[in-house]
Structure formats: structure tokens, C-alpha cells
Amino acid sequence: MFNIGDKALEFSDKTDDEVLTSAMATIRKWYPSAPNYVRYARSNWIKETYSKGSYSYIKKGASFSDCDSYTEFDSTNQKVFFAGEATMCDMMGSAHAAYISGVDAAMFAIYGHDYD
């Protein structure tokens, strides 16, 4: 689950048990017979020293086309490859963008621009 704005602030002060209880209540609204969770992982970005709740975004004065420069590997002589959710403007800020960009960078490193 992903909380933003006021809800992110509210949940940042809750205990793991409080967050899990709320999450399961929400899930059971959609899936009344959902089983209990087996494991969970929680990040609390607002409380983290370096991120302070931030995530990648397109800053004022920039555009989505600026993201293309992150993935242009020719300028690095194909020795340095950039990956991470910030390199995928259409999915910026998501875990799946981080994963996909990592796979793409690895494939470019292995196969070059012939990778498709």
C-alpha cells in the first residue's frame, strides 16, 4: 500500500500493528475472505534521515523529455549505465520502474543497443 499527503503523515506516526490493522481492514473491504498476512515489510520514508518522505519527480521548469537523457548510454561510452525509478518518467516513483530499469540497464550492458 502507498500513502501520500496527509495520510502519509498520519501513518508515519502509527505503529506497525496499527498500520497492519488498517491495511487488512482495507483489503477485506475488497476481499472479505482474504487470509491474514504471512510477512510484511514497511518503509517509513518520512522518518528516514536522508529522504524525509521525498521521491523522484519532475521539477518545475523540467519536462518528461529530460528523462530521456538518463537512458542514453552512448554518451557514457557504454561503460556506465543508469537505472532506478527516476530514469523512467512514465512510471517514476514506483518499485516496478526501479526493477524494469535495472533489467533494461543490465541487458544494454550485456547486449548493447541491439537488445529489444
Contacts in CASP RR format, 6 or more apart in sequence:
PFRMAT RR
TARGET T0000
AUTHOR 0000-0000-0000
METHOD contacts of the structure
MODEL  1
MFNIGDKALEFSDKTDDEVLTSAMATIRKWYPSAPNYVRYARSNWIKETY
SKGSYSYIKKGASFSDCDSYTEFDSTNQKVFFAGEATMCDMMGSAHAAYI
SGVDAAMFAIYGHDYD
1 23 0 8 1.000
1 26 0 8 1.000
3 10 0 8 1.000
3 11 0 8 1.000
8 45 0 8 1.000
8 46 0 8 1.000
8 53 0 8 1.000
9 46 0 8 1.000
11 19 0 8 1.000
11 22 0 8 1.000
12 44 0 8 1.000
12 46 0 8 1.000
12 47 0 8 1.000
14 22 0 8 1.000
16 40 0 8 1.000
16 42 0 8 1.000
19 42 0 8 1.000
20 37 0 8 1.000
20 40 0 8 1.000
24 34 0 8 1.000
24 36 0 8 1.000
24 37 0 8 1.000
27 34 0 8 1.000
28 34 0 8 1.000
45 51 0 8 1.000
45 52 0 8 1.000
45 53 0 8 1.000
45 54 0 8 1.000
45 55 0 8 1.000
46 52 0 8 1.000
46 53 0 8 1.000
55 85 0 8 1.000
55 93 0 8 1.000
56 85 0 8 1.000
56 86 0 8 1.000
56 92 0 8 1.000
56 93 0 8 1.000
57 92 0 8 1.000
57 93 0 8 1.000
58 64 0 8 1.000
58 66 0 8 1.000
58 67 0 8 1.000
58 89 0 8 1.000
58 92 0 8 1.000
64 89 0 8 1.000
64 90 0 8 1.000
67 86 0 8 1.000
67 87 0 8 1.000
67 88 0 8 1.000
67 89 0 8 1.000
67 92 0 8 1.000
70 82 0 8 1.000
70 86 0 8 1.000
70 87 0 8 1.000
71 82 0 8 1.000
71 87 0 8 1.000
71 101 0 8 1.000
71 104 0 8 1.000
73 81 0 8 1.000
73 108 0 8 1.000
73 112 0 8 1.000
73 113 0 8 1.000
74 113 0 8 1.000
78 108 0 8 1.000
78 109 0 8 1.000
78 112 0 8 1.000
81 105 0 8 1.000
81 106 0 8 1.000
81 108 0 8 1.000
81 109 0 8 1.000
82 101 0 8 1.000
82 105 0 8 1.000
83 98 0 8 1.000
83 101 0 8 1.000
83 102 0 8 1.000
83 104 0 8 1.000
83 105 0 8 1.000
83 106 0 8 1.000
84 97 0 8 1.000
84 98 0 8 1.000
84 101 0 8 1.000
84 102 0 8 1.000
85 91 0 8 1.000
85 92 0 8 1.000
85 93 0 8 1.000
85 94 0 8 1.000
85 95 0 8 1.000
85 97 0 8 1.000
85 98 0 8 1.000
85 101 0 8 1.000
86 92 0 8 1.000
86 93 0 8 1.000
87 97 0 8 1.000
87 101 0 8 1.000
88 97 0 8 1.000
88 100 0 8 1.000
88 101 0 8 1.000
91 97 0 8 1.000
91 100 0 8 1.000
104 115 0 8 1.000
107 115 0 8 1.000
108 115 0 8 1.000
END
